[in-house]
């Protein structure tokens, strides 16, 4: 019984120190928190198809020109719902894994040999369930396919052309984050710099908004302005000296964007004189 107890206890400890280690769970927690800040997009494959015109001449056409706009909006809504469900499931799975870790640790640390062996069937069920949760967690961290219930393209638009199978999926782009070391305010201007965690080299259009915080209060806002920027830096001119401004940065909306929830913000105060 003692050897069986040591063997089974070792099995549980191995699981706790590998799949359910605090480091491992924190790694997944960080990934999920980052995923919640990401922008989710609808991906369509193929992007181009060959279609006959009225004279039966084949032309290479963007698939979006053939997809019914109403159905496209429906699929974007499906993509948004699927994303929200995915993020909710990831959060719940992490909570289940953390509770499971506490439960297994309690069995190992507090149960004597007889109690531990008598509960072995229950412990094995928990190990099996927690392994399933971990597999599901890993699979959900990558946005997957989108399931189509409706026809996206009318056959009337194809003029007899056989359309390839249209595949829809979700993809992500990293959030934009202000560089706190490189962003600062002067007397009547401020320099803003931002980046992504993946350090993407290509620059995409983003939306920079700044708002005057009257009397330095974060709850009372004055006038604001939004600027479209294709860069990772921008200098905002014509600011009031000695005033606080809130700056926010986010990716610009595109026709394939289905989900965005988070944006980064930073508050900077301009100097009262140039010497400061």
Buried (B, 14 or more C-beta within 10 A) or exposed (E): EEEEBEEBBEBBEEBBEEBBEEEBBEEBBEBBEBBBBBBBBBBBEEEEBEBBEEEEEEEEBEBEEBBBEEBBEBBBEBBBEBBEEBBEEBBEBBEBBBEBBEEBBEBBEEBEBEEBBEEBEEBEEBBEEBBEBBEBBEEBBEBEEBEBEEEBBEEEBBEEBEBEEBEBBBBBBBBBBBEEEEBBBBBBEBBBBBBBEEEEEEEBEBBBBBBBBEEEEEEEEBEEEEEEBEEBEBEBEEBEBEBBBBBBBBBEEEEBBBBBEEBBEBEBBBBEEEEE
